[in-house]
Amino acid sequence: MKKTALNQAHRQAGAKMVDFGGWEMPINYGSQIEEHHAVRRDAGVFDVSHMTVVDVSGPDSQAYLLKLLANDIRKLDDGQALYSTMLNESGGIVDDLIVYRLGPEQFRIVVNAATRDKDLAWMQEQSRGFDVELMERPHLAMLAIQGPQAIDKAKAALPQTLAAQLNDLQPFHAVWDGEWFVGRTGYTGEDGIEVMLPEDQAEHFWNQLLAAGVAPCGLGARDTLRLEAGMHLYGQDMDDTVTPLECGLAWTVRKSDHDFTGGQALEAQRAAGVPHKLIGLVLEGRGVLRPGQVLVDAQGHEGLVTSGSYSPTMEKAIGMARVPRDFSAPIHVKIRNRELPVTVVKLPFVRHGKIITQL
Amino acid sequence: MSYVPDELKYTSSHEWVQKTDNGTYRVGITEHAQEQLGDIVFVELPETDASYAEGDEAGVVESVKTASDIYAPLSGTVVAVNEALEETPELINESPYDDGWIFELQAENDAEYDNLLSADEYRALLADE
């Protein structure tokens, strides 16, 4: 199994380690629920060094990314970030990602770990005919420091030149100094930063964060935090067979033109009628929503729970589901041999420590 | 290794069984099982008076992470369930061998109890995992 530079540090912090897409990663350090609350109420740190960082450079960088990505990187100034999908020719999602513009001909993309091989192959294939260079950065560690106190606490651990710039750093913007890179981004619905740094400095930085009172948090809490925040997980809420229009990501698709890979397929799907939609769910009774559970509406149409878990903030089971476009209440979920009523709600469930869902 | 009390019997599916003073058998999941599951958030208890054969699914324990069936370690009839788990399922994490018990069975055949794993046999099973 592959290990991050923090493997020993996780063990020292009492982590329970699991196989996560071929990486040995911490699932929790004792209680996943306490780690979840630490991020909602204070500050927590996640090792996300398994994620894949790719630097794109060269004179055709912008033209290449306009083809590769469904969102519009022309919106970006230097130091700005954007969430996007990259699509196959059928409009299915190859992966979701964050792209940062470092300069007019210099971009950084962060894609998922589990999809690394196919992503790199696809990015390479799509680059044909463009004067660009793709360079993977496997020796950068990546830590996400998240929560209302995350930025304040991280200042003590960051190099001074970067710490001094944090007060003015706006959401979805980044600053960097040499190989250290700080973006005000995250996957939790809280304020916070994601830091990339040379892997040989990662353990020292981690220790400084813990000393500053930042709680080590595992990938278990990361999943419940992102679910409460209504954020998608690749491989569950979307995959190669699902278009962004079918899973609640139409807002990430640019409208100005369709000259990106998959753009024509999306246009055709819009014209024909998008067959599916993504909905938020709350389970009214006791039990837990899980990916793979089947939903049924009054007409007997079926939908699929794509993400589901227990929400530590709401103390209820919540989930997201992909359903036919005319799916309508009342809706039930099949759990084992029973059908339990679920309520459809808007996303997100929780943002900045507050429950948004009105029941 | 997690705690395995000497005085209990065990199953390979990580239930513990305690013979009570009034001749019934109390059932829960082991410390190892709750550690593997993580924070427990929901327990589906069996119905009182339900009858099970040894190895039948008798309930479900769900953590944030996953759901896990609880199997009847002995054939018999449910005579009591731990209703406190409905509101405080985390008792299984905090006290797996005591406050976190799940149900009690009246056994059909007491000999089935003797065939369960001893503490030493269960420890050996954990060592192999």
Interface residues (C-beta under 8 A of the other chain):
Chain A: K16 I27 N28 S31 Q32 I33 G220 T224 R286 G287 V288 R290 S309 Y310 P312 A317 R336
Chain B: E35 G38 D39 V41 F42 E44 V60 E62 V64 K65 A67 E86
